[in-house]
Amino acid sequence: MFIHSKLFNFLLAALGYAIFAFIYTYNLKAAWYNNIPEETLYLKVPDMSFYKMYGYLFLISFMLFLIFGIIYLVKDLVSKFIIYILIGDLFFSAYYVWHYSTIIKGGGSNGDIMFITLMLFAISMCKMARLKQL
């Protein structure tokens, strides 16, 4: 069944990363292009270094996810160490998605999408923790 496959576990977390990348670029665009005081009141941090920090964190954790995720998909029997690294990376990613969503106050619809992203990461972590490998 596809829901219990390793590819589904990988794609579920990758969907969480894609949704967070969309929200990140949407908020960055709002802060960058809407340089109107009435519009930018909803953004707590007007300094762009805040967005750079989260951009670098996103890239680092996404690259780790891709590297170990490809190893996870290619090998038939995956060691528990690689699964634990993937779970740790998803946990770290979920933490900074939560932190990002608590700092950015713009838009009421972002909270629902951030919640969906966090749930995708949590479901992926639970599904990877249940695997019976080496």
Buried (B, 14 or more C-beta within 10 A) or exposed (E): EEEEEBEEBBBBBBBBBBBBBEBBEBBBEBBEEBEEEEEBEBBEEEEEEBBEEBBEBBEEBBEBBEBBBEBBBEEEEBEEEBBEBBBBBBEBBBBBBBEBBEEBBBBEEBEEBBEEBBEBBBBBBEBBEEEEBE
